[in-house]
């Protein structure tokens, strides 16, 4: 692991997003809460929060961080759902991996809950959208870059 013991604690924030493409009928099942496994988005939200809290257990060399906040949001978009995670902490290293892990596991949870009715679901475009705090400063993904 990288030695961060000499770095001062600072407010850290990271936002990540990703998508899961689903067929129209599956999106309607999720929207109306009629999937066989129950409330897909609430379950995915809880999975994402749990994933953020355990990122250091899943990713080798990732520092354990005491998180102050984790927010998971879902947006129905054409052909799927956009997942966004915002993670905050006051620590000596960033929270990008926690935000990215939250998005990934929320997407995997959605996939698991609908795979019986939509085997063609595709998880993709998981990315860091914004990062604040620490020596490297503020990063915001440019729309032109995408």
Protein Blocks (a to p, Z undefined) as FASTA:
>chain_A
ZZfklpccddddddddddddddfklmmmmmnopafnbpfklmmmmmmmmmmmmmmmmmgh
iacdddfbdcddddddehiacdddddddddfbdfklmmmmmmmmmmmmmmmmmmmmommb
ccehiacfbdcedjklpadddfklZZ
